[in-house]
Amino acid sequence: MLSRTERLKRARITLQHGGVIDPHLIAPHISDSWNRCLERGLDPMGTAHNAQLSARELRQQRDEDELVHRFAASQMQALYQQIAGSNFMIAFGNARGTVLETVSDGEFRSSKPGKAILPGSVWLEELRGTNAMGTAAMIRQPLIVHGEEHFFHAHSDVSCFAAPVFHSDGELAGVLDASSDCRARNTHTLVLMQMAATHIENSLFLRQQSDHLVLLFHSRFELLNSVSGGLISFDSEGRLRAINQRGRSMLSGLSVRPGTAFEAVFDTSFANALGHLGDGIVPTLRDLLGSQYVVQFSGRPVSEGRVRAASSTIVASPVVSVAGFVAEDPALQTELVKVQRAVRRKPPFLILGESGTGKEIIARHIHAASGRSGAFVPVNCGALPEQLFEAELFGYAAGAFTGARKDGSMGLARAADGGTLFLDEIGDLPLPNQVALLRFLDQFEVRAVGSATTHKVDVQVVGATNVDLLSAIAEKRFRSDLFYRLGVVQLNLPPLRERRDFAALTRFMLGELDAALDITDRAVESLAQHEWPGNLRELRSALFQLSLLVTEEPIDIVHMDQLFGSQNASALIESAGLKGLIIRQINELLRTNGNNVSETAKALGISRNTVYKYMRH
Ligand SMILES: Nc1ncnc2c1ncn2[C@@H]1O[C@H](COP(=O)(O)OP(=O)(O)OP(=O)(O)O)[C@@H](O)[C@H]1O
């Protein structure tokens, strides 16, 4: 029995001498590819046609493939983290075989093959012979092309692993490739590439089908948002528009061609499924062959009226989205799934995330999802003086202390009875206050300062902080028992720089500022390159500043230079012509909201000081 190397050697000799290749010597997809190359008149000992686009042509192709390029670039960064140090180059090529982006590691970059795989180089099989990128595009399947399996002898010192990426309509969108000069046939790398390709495909699917109803489905809840989740979209009439590869295999045995009725796939009516769209409930659905799936909705396909009119007989499990915030990012979605699974059992939630990542908005989401009829009561634990904390939270009896209101106060905990108590900046709570809070969380009993009477309250507790609580515990600034009591369900919010729904967020926030404002894709792309230490709040502020720079035209690259060129909001505002505009905006808002400075500052994404500065008195 010949070894793999021996067999390849024999096949190679036959190839170079123009003989007929024995299909048993090498993998069929390699021999098929060699035969295609021979039919095109390529010579294995000759040189490949090293096509390379000009910078302008490359720019043009990047623009044309902007969406897939962007999703691929972000996956490549993630992949790079995983294989950094192992001398690999990762490349993404579009459907025309043009390398749009590369990320490389170690010496490979300066090696001969490393220098050949450049942005703008074209790796079609018909030009460069059998190669992972070109051949994967040709056969629409993932594959490894190892050393001498490359058609041209000149490429025999490299191993390549490639996985194709498809648009939601099944058309090829590109190929993700990892190349290395390592000799090992490392199939683990191919699996990594396939997973990354699926991530790109899923992002494309969600974006390309966002005008339709998209169902994310899986038999297991915890895998809903993983690469093994199925995606299927339906138009407003309940006709199937698209389905991804995983969805196809989960529903195998059923017809999933475009145009198929929802009812020909699932055992309930489309109207019933829609019934859960607006009410924040994740249903389970059964297909016509009896398999059951947990389902999450995405997209915006149907009118509100239709959603409300639909009845619901689907087995319901708690929650999903409340209007007013964007949550297309997979990491955020995972956290929302946690919320929906837990909220009915009323555990304390602890939201962790950098400043401005949307902790309060998620707390409000938890409140909405809980279906509780009481109030949402926010408490800024960092801003309350230590001595007043208990009085503010638990109330005080009439005349309890100097300066107290004459008739006393029932306190914020009782104000939240039947609703949600949101303990913001919990990491900044002084230690003595932490003890009082812990006591409260044990019993849910409130005794006002200066009073002997206790009241039982029913509150959903949600804490939030941007403080690293584990370090705070180590430094004895935060009690570990409070951490465990509060953090029964911990939610980690991704910072803006890691969010994969940056464009959707930007467009949503812009729409909130002014529905008439538009922004070009490349301007969004340029914004996405920034670090955003202030996260979503900083983005909102930047968008507000950008909105001041445009009149009729959409926000574009040129405005980015003006934005990032300026030091800060004030500098921008002071610059010619803008001062009058911002004064008008601020004062118009103040007029409509009854001179509410905080609300105005929040709505415009600027500080209260800036509002005061430009307020007409
Ligand atoms: N997912 C989202 N979609 C749209 N807007 C969002 C989203 N998350 C947050 N925002 C907006 O970003 C801004 C900051 O959000 P929020 O106040 O909830 O952050 P935070 O983490 O509580 O901030 P801090 O740590 O400073 O208290 C708000 O204007 C909010 O409306």
The ligand as an SDF file (V2000), in Angstrom:
LIG
                    3D

 31 33  0  0  0  0  0  0  0  0999 V2000
  -28.7010   48.5730   21.2140 N   0  0  0  0  0  0  0  0  0  0  0  0
  -28.9040   49.8800   21.1100 C   0  0  0  0  0  0  0  0  0  0  0  0
  -29.5500   50.3840   20.0550 N   0  0  0  0  0  0  0  0  0  0  0  0
  -29.6950   51.7190   19.9310 C   0  0  0  0  0  0  0  0  0  0  0  0
  -29.2620   52.6280   20.8050 N   0  0  0  0  0  0  0  0  0  0  0  0
  -28.6270   52.1770   21.8870 C   0  0  0  0  0  0  0  0  0  0  0  0
  -28.4290   50.7850   22.1070 C   0  0  0  0  0  0  0  0  0  0  0  0
  -27.7680   50.6170   23.2720 N   0  0  0  0  0  0  0  0  0  0  0  0
  -27.5650   51.8580   23.7630 C   0  0  0  0  0  0  0  0  0  0  0  0
  -28.0770   52.7870   22.9390 N   0  0  0  0  0  0  0  0  0  0  0  0
  -27.9910   54.2380   23.1420 C   0  0  0  0  0  0  0  0  0  0  0  0
  -26.6610   54.5060   23.5590 O   0  0  0  0  0  0  0  0  0  0  0  0
  -26.6370   55.4500   24.6160 C   0  0  0  0  0  0  0  0  0  0  0  0
  -25.9850   54.8430   25.8380 C   0  0  0  0  0  0  0  0  0  0  0  0
  -26.8130   53.7900   26.3500 O   0  0  0  0  0  0  0  0  0  0  0  0
  -27.0130   53.5490   27.9190 P   0  0  0  0  0  0  0  0  0  0  0  0
  -27.2500   54.8390   28.6350 O   0  0  0  0  0  0  0  0  0  0  0  0
  -28.0240   52.4870   28.0680 O   0  0  0  0  0  0  0  0  0  0  0  0
  -25.5400   53.0210   28.2590 O   0  0  0  0  0  0  0  0  0  0  0  0
  -24.9230   52.6350   29.6740 P   0  0  0  0  0  0  0  0  0  0  0  0
  -24.0540   51.4620   29.4360 O   0  0  0  0  0  0  0  0  0  0  0  0
  -26.0170   52.5180   30.6870 O   0  0  0  0  0  0  0  0  0  0  0  0
  -24.0230   53.9020   29.9580 O   0  0  0  0  0  0  0  0  0  0  0  0
  -23.2600   54.2850   31.3450 P   0  0  0  0  0  0  0  0  0  0  0  0
  -22.3130   53.1780   31.6550 O   0  0  0  0  0  0  0  0  0  0  0  0
  -22.5240   55.5300   30.9750 O   0  0  0  0  0  0  0  0  0  0  0  0
  -24.3330   54.4670   32.3540 O   0  0  0  0  0  0  0  0  0  0  0  0
  -28.0930   55.8370   24.8490 C   0  0  0  0  0  0  0  0  0  0  0  0
  -28.3390   56.9980   24.0860 O   0  0  0  0  0  0  0  0  0  0  0  0
  -28.8830   54.6680   24.2920 C   0  0  0  0  0  0  0  0  0  0  0  0
  -30.1520   55.0700   23.8420 O   0  0  0  0  0  0  0  0  0  0  0  0
  1  2  1  0
  2  3  1  0
  2  7  2  0
  3  4  2  0
  4  5  1  0
  5  6  2  0
  6  7  1  0
  6 10  1  0
  7  8  1  0
  8  9  2  0
  9 10  1  0
 10 11  1  0
 11 12  1  0
 11 30  1  0
 12 13  1  0
 13 14  1  0
 13 28  1  0
 14 15  1  0
 15 16  1  0
 16 17  2  0
 16 18  1  0
 16 19  1  0
 19 20  1  0
 20 21  2  0
 20 22  1  0
 20 23  1  0
 23 24  1  0
 24 25  2  0
 24 26  1  0
 24 27  1  0
 28 29  1  0
 28 30  1  0
 30 31  1  0
M  END
$$$$
